[in-house]
């Protein structure tokens, strides 16, 4: 059994420790820090600027990794395991972005390391399995902390700990085994130590090992701790065991990671995030409130659109770089605002709509209150409606959109609580937790 569980990206190695199976070649092996230092690649500063440096306008450019011949043959482009990978690319949220398969006989190392950066508090980082997904390991984040979930035959284990990793900085993550202990190191400092023992019979297994980044290859129902799989984060300089085999991308184009990031939600002018209003508690007295923060002068396109259960467009908020204006439409009522505002709040009440805008004049924040506008029945029609961030909603069940937003929303709140774009019923081409800096 040791040969198998040494194999999974430093991950299924945890099962060796937790289940007490023998791990070969431990004894006097060097520390995880020594192993990482011996394998450390060249500095990120040596990567060409055109790989990681993307400017503000349309920053979520995608870089093609497929050559024309491969596309004609229906083959997927091979990607190096140490590439810079943006995990938040649009796809089925549980499906891995890249994956690889290896024979267990090729595995000779039980140590792995990679660098990771995110502002996202939750999502899948990497996955490994054998027996076609019957035995598996997942490393993810939950509330910003590393979360490991392991399943081996009839035993399942989940462990959370270490430092928070969603601070927007690059962190080096090392996984190693020392005796009966598994150690997760972050930036060469101990982050999480797990030690357990089992009397379970040792066994030797051969076959294939599957590794994946940004998703899983087994059923989501098998997860011990339920989570949102989408991860707005980047991985680079991966050393996955001793494997030098290529990985396959699950998309024809891979999006690039921004060289520098800041908190927020970035829209690249290619899609929108759609939400059902029914999931929010709407009180007649408090109404339905949506609030935005950001530099509106740097936005272009539809920021917000709201549609009733009868597919009537109730309101839209649109930024125009051509006119340096913000256009607010509530049914037939229209207002034009200067795009120098920094915060805007819209509240739908039972029969009226109010909006409050904030401008920044030097060090002072100036608030203006508009309305109320008479719009009878809006709140009732909103109850089973939907709204979109980053695009203009169209009719029909396909939830199509248009006039997409380009720009960064620093903060979005609905009903006074932060809105996570990962919770959208449909999410297209938006970075949920980061903007280019």
C-alpha positions in Angstrom: 0.0 0.0 0.0 2.9 2.3 0.6 3.8 2.5 -3.0 0.3 3.7 -3.9 -0.2 6.4 -1.3 3.2 7.9 -1.7 1.9 8.9 -5.1 -0.7 11.6 -4.8 0.8 15.0 -4.9 1.9 14.8 -1.3 -1.8 14.4 -0.6 -2.8 10.7 -0.4 0.3 10.4 1.5 -1.9 11.7 4.4 -3.8 8.5 4.2 -0.6 6.5 4.7 0.0 8.4 8.0 -3.6 8.5 9.1 -4.2 4.8 8.4 -0.8 3.7 9.7 0.5 2.1 6.5 4.2 1.6 6.0 6.0 4.3 4.1 9.2 3.3 2.5 12.4 5.3 2.6 11.6 7.5 5.6 14.3 7.0 8.3 16.9 9.8 7.7 15.2 11.6 4.9 15.7 15.4 4.9 13.1 17.8 6.2 10.3 19.2 4.0 12.1 22.5 4.0 15.3 20.9 2.6 13.4 19.1 -0.1 11.6 22.3 -1.1 14.9 24.3 -1.3 16.5 21.6 -3.4 13.7 21.7 -5.9 13.0 25.5 -5.9 12.7 26.8 -9.4 13.9 30.1 -10.7 12.4 33.2 -9.3 9.0 34.4 -10.6 10.8 37.6 -11.5 12.5 35.8 -14.3 9.2 34.9 -16.0 8.7 37.0 -19.1 6.4 40.0 -18.5 4.0 38.9 -21.2 3.1 35.8 -19.2 1.9 37.4 -16.0 1.6 41.1 -16.6 -1.9 42.2 -17.7 -3.2 45.7 -17.6 -6.5 47.0 -16.4 -8.6 47.2 -19.6 -9.8 43.7 -20.5 -7.3 42.2 -18.2 -8.8 38.8 -18.2 -7.2 38.0 -21.6 -6.9 34.4 -22.2 -3.7 32.8 -23.6 -4.2 30.0 -26.0 -2.3 26.8 -25.1 -3.6 24.8 -28.1 -1.9 24.7 -31.4 -4.0 24.4 -34.6 -2.9 20.9 -35.4 -3.8 19.6 -31.9 -7.3 21.1 -32.3 -7.8 19.5 -35.7 -6.9 16.1 -34.2 -9.1 16.7 -31.2 -6.1 16.4 -28.8 -5.7 18.4 -25.7 -2.6 20.5 -25.3 -0.1 19.3 -22.8 0.7 21.6 -19.9 3.7 21.5 -17.6 2.9 20.8 -14.0 5.0 23.8 -12.9 3.1 26.2 -15.1 1.3 29.3 -13.8 -2.4 28.2 -13.6 -5.4 30.3 -12.8 -7.9 28.0 -11.1 -11.0 30.2 -11.4 -11.6 29.7 -15.2 -15.2 29.4 -16.3 -16.3 25.8 -16.5 -18.4 23.2 -14.5 -17.2 24.3 -11.0 -16.4 20.7 -9.9 -14.5 19.8 -13.1 -10.7 20.1 -12.8 -8.9 22.6 -15.0 -5.9 20.4 -15.6 -5.2 16.8 -14.9 -2.7 14.0 -15.4 -2.4 10.2 -15.0 0.7 8.2 -14.0 1.6 4.6 -13.3 2.2 4.0 -9.6 5.5 2.3 -10.4 6.8 5.6 -11.6 6.5 7.2 -8.2 9.6 7.5 -6.1 9.0 10.6 -4.0 6.5 11.4 -1.3 7.0 15.1 -1.2 5.3 17.9 -3.1 5.4 21.7 -3.1 3.8 24.6 -4.9 3.1 28.3 -4.6 -0.4 29.5 -4.2 -2.1 32.9 -4.1 -5.7 33.9 -3.5 -8.2 36.2 -1.8 -10.9 33.5 -2.1 -11.7 31.9 1.3 -13.1 28.7 -0.2 -12.5 26.3 -3.1 -10.6 23.3 -4.4 -6.9 23.5 -4.9 -5.8 20.0 -5.9 -7.0 16.4 -5.9 -5.6 12.9 -6.3 -7.0 9.4 -6.5 -6.5 5.8 -7.3 -8.9 2.9 -8.1 -10.7 5.3 -10.5 -11.8 7.6 -7.7 -12.6 5.0 -5.0 -9.7 6.2 -2.8 -9.1 9.9 -3.0 -7.6 13.0 -1.4 -8.6 16.7 -1.7 -6.8 19.9 -0.6 -9.0 22.9 -0.5 -9.6 26.1 1.5 -12.5 26.6 4.0 -12.8 30.1 5.5 -9.3 30.7 4.3 -7.8 27.8 6.1 -6.3 24.6 4.4 -8.8 21.7 4.5 -7.7 18.2 3.7 -10.2 15.4 3.0 -9.2 11.8 2.6 -11.1 8.7 1.8 -9.6 5.2 1.9 -11.9 2.2 1.6 -14.4 2.6 4.6 -12.4 5.2 6.4 -12.8 9.0 5.9 -10.9 11.8 7.5 -11.0 15.6 7.3 -8.5 18.0 8.9 -8.5 21.8 8.9 -5.7 24.0 10.2 -2.6 26.1 9.6 -2.5 29.8 8.7 -5.0 31.5 6.6 -3.9 31.6 2.9 -6.4 34.0 1.4 -4.5 37.2 1.9 -3.6 37.8 -1.7 0.1 36.9 -1.2 2.1 34.1 -2.7 2.6 31.3 -0.2 4.8 28.2 -0.6 3.0 25.1 0.5 5.0 21.9 1.2 3.6 18.5 2.1 5.8 15.8 3.6 5.8 12.7 5.7 8.0 12.2 8.8 7.4 8.9 10.5 3.8 8.6 11.6 3.2 12.3 11.1 2.2 14.3 8.0 3.4 17.9 8.0 1.9 20.8 6.0 4.4 23.7 5.9 3.5 27.2 4.7 6.4 29.5 3.8 8.9 27.0 5.4 7.1 27.2 8.8 5.0 24.5 10.3 1.3 24.9 9.5 -0.4 21.7 10.3 0.8 18.4 11.8 -1.4 15.2 11.6 -0.4 12.0 13.3 -2.6 8.8 13.6 -2.1 5.1 13.8 -4.1 2.1 12.5 -3.7 -1.6 12.8 -5.2 -2.1 9.3 -3.4 -4.7 7.3 -0.8 -3.5 4.9 -1.3 -4.2 1.2 0.5 -3.5 -2.1 -1.5 -2.0 -4.9 -0.5 -1.2 -8.4 -2.4 0.7 -11.1 -2.9 4.3 -12.1 -2.8 7.5 -10.1 -4.8 10.6 -11.2 -3.9 14.1 -10.2 -6.0 17.3 -10.9 -5.9 21.0 -10.1 -9.0 23.1 -9.5 -11.6 20.3 -9.2 -12.2 16.7 -8.4 -12.6 13.4 -10.4 -15.0 11.8 -8.0 -18.6 12.6 -6.9 -19.0 15.8 -4.9 -21.5 13.8 -2.7 -18.5 11.9 -1.3 -17.0 15.0 0.3 -16.9 14.8 4.1 -17.1 18.6 4.4 -19.3 20.3 1.9 -17.8 23.3 0.2 -18.0 25.6 -2.8 -15.5 24.2 -5.3 -14.8 27.4 -7.3 -11.4 28.9 -6.5 -10.3 32.3 -7.7 -6.6 31.6 -7.2 -3.4 30.9 -8.9 -0.8 28.0 -8.6 2.7 28.1 -9.8 6.1 26.3 -9.5 4.4 23.0 -8.7 6.6 20.0 -7.9 4.1 17.1 -7.8 6.1 14.2 -6.3 8.8 13.3 -8.7 6.6 13.4 -11.8 7.7 15.1 -14.9 4.9 13.9 -17.1 2.7 16.5 -18.8 -0.8 17.6 -17.7 -3.9 17.9 -19.9 -6.0 21.1 -19.9 -9.8 20.7 -19.8 -10.2 23.9 -21.8 -9.0 25.1 -25.2 -7.7 28.3 -23.7 -6.3 29.0 -20.3 -6.7 32.4 -18.6 -3.6 34.1 -17.3 -3.0 35.0 -13.7 -2.7 38.8 -13.0 0.8 39.7 -11.9 -0.6 41.8 -9.0 -4.1 41.6 -7.5 -6.3 43.5 -5.0 -9.6 42.5 -3.3 -12.7 42.8 -5.4 -14.7 41.2 -8.2 -13.4 41.7 -11.7 -15.5 41.6 -14.9 -13.7 41.2 -18.2 -16.6 42.3 -20.5 -17.4 38.7 -21.4 -20.1 37.6 -19.0 -22.2 38.1 -15.9 -23.2 36.5 -12.6 -26.9 35.8 -12.1 -28.8 35.3 -8.8 -32.3 34.4 -7.8 -33.9 36.9 -5.5 -35.8 34.1 -3.7 -32.6 33.1 -1.8 -32.5 36.5 0.0 -34.8 37.4 2.9 -37.0 40.3 1.7 -39.0 42.2 4.3 -41.7 44.7 3.3 -40.4 47.4 5.7 -36.7 47.0 4.8 -37.2 46.2 1.1 -34.5 44.8 -1.2 -31.2 46.6 -1.0 -28.1 46.3 -3.3 -25.0 48.3 -2.7 -21.8 48.8 -4.7 -18.3 50.2 -3.9 -15.6 51.0 -6.5 -14.1 53.5 -8.9 -17.1 53.9 -11.2 -15.0 56.1 -13.6 -13.0 53.0 -14.5 -16.1 50.9 -15.4 -17.9 50.4 -18.6 -21.0 48.3 -19.2 -24.0 47.1 -17.1 -23.3 46.9 -13.4 -26.7 45.7 -12.3 -29.9 44.5 -13.9 -33.0 43.3 -12.1 -35.8 41.3 -13.7 -39.2 40.4 -12.3 -40.7 36.9 -12.1 -42.7 37.9 -15.2 -39.5 38.7 -17.0 -40.0 42.4 -16.9 -36.9 44.5 -16.6 -37.4 46.4 -13.4 -34.1 48.3 -13.3 -30.6 48.7 -14.6 -27.4 50.5 -13.6 -25.0 51.2 -16.6 -21.6 52.9 -16.7 -20.4 54.6 -19.8 -16.8 55.5 -20.4 -17.8 57.4 -23.6 -19.9 60.0 -21.7 -18.3 59.6 -18.2 -21.8 59.0 -16.9 -23.8 56.4 -14.8 -27.3 55.7 -16.1 -29.8 54.5 -13.6 -33.1 53.2 -15.0 -36.1 52.1 -12.9 -38.8 51.0 -15.2 -39.6 54.2 -17.2 -37.7 56.5 -14.8 -34.2 57.4 -15.8 -31.5 59.4 -14.0 -28.0 60.3 -15.2 -25.2 60.6 -12.6 -21.5 61.6 -12.8 -19.3 58.6 -12.9 -17.0 60.0 -10.1 -19.1 58.3 -7.4 -17.4 55.7 -5.2 -20.5 54.0 -3.7 -24.1 53.6 -4.7 -27.0 52.0 -2.8 -30.4 51.1 -4.4 -33.3 50.1 -2.2 -36.6 48.6 -3.6 -39.4 49.2 -1.2 -43.1 48.2 -1.5 -44.2 51.0 -3.7 -41.0 53.1 -4.2 -37.4 52.9 -5.0 -34.7 55.0 -3.3 -31.1 55.4 -4.1 -28.2 56.9 -2.2 -24.9 57.8 -3.9 -21.6 58.8 -2.4 -19.0 61.0 -4.0 -15.5 61.6 -2.7 -14.4 65.2 -2.7 -10.8 65.3 -1.4 -11.1 63.7 2.1 -14.8 64.2 2.4 -17.5 61.7 1.5 -20.6 63.4 0.3 -23.9 61.6 0.1 -26.9 62.4 -2.0 -30.3 60.8 -1.6 -32.6 60.6 -4.7 -36.3 59.5 -4.8 -38.5 58.1 -3.8 -39.7 57.1 -7.2 -43.2 55.8 -7.4 -43.0 52.2 -8.6 -46.0 50.3 -7.3 -45.6 46.5 -7.0 -41.8 46.3 -7.5 -41.2 44.5 -4.2 -43.8 41.9 -4.9 -42.5 41.3 -8.4 -38.9 41.0 -7.1 -39.7 38.1 -4.7 -39.4 35.4 -7.4 -37.3 37.4 -9.8 -33.6 37.4 -10.5 -30.8 40.0 -10.8 -27.4 40.0 -12.5 -24.1 41.6 -11.7 -22.0 42.5 -14.7 -24.5 42.3 -17.5 -28.0 43.1 -18.8 -30.4 40.2 -18.3 -32.4 38.9 -21.3 -35.6 37.0 -21.3 -36.1 33.2 -21.3 -34.9 30.4 -19.1 -31.4 30.3 -20.7 -30.6 33.5 -18.7 -28.6 35.1 -21.4 -27.1 38.5 -21.0 -25.5 41.4 -23.0 -23.7 44.7 -22.6 -21.3 43.1 -20.2 -19.3 45.1 -17.6 -15.6 45.7 -17.8 -14.1 46.8 -14.5 -13.6 46.1 -10.8 -16.3 46.2 -8.1 -14.4 46.5 -4.9 -17.3 45.4 -2.8 -20.9 44.2 -3.4 -23.6 43.8 -0.7 -27.1 42.5 -0.9 -29.4 43.0 2.0 -26.4 44.3 4.0 -24.3 41.3 3.5 -21.3 40.7 1.2 -22.2 39.0 -2.0 -20.0 36.0 -3.1 -20.1 35.6 -6.9 -19.4 31.9 -6.4 -22.9 31.5 -5.1 -24.4 32.6 -8.4 -26.8 30.3 -10.3 -24.9 31.2 -13.4 -21.4 32.7 -13.4 -19.5 33.7 -16.5 -16.1 35.2 -17.0 -15.8 37.0 -13.6 -13.1 36.8 -11.0 -15.1 36.5 -7.8 -12.5 37.7 -5.2 -9.7 39.5 -7.0 -9.1 42.4 -9.4 -5.9 43.3 -11.3 -3.9 45.9 -9.4 
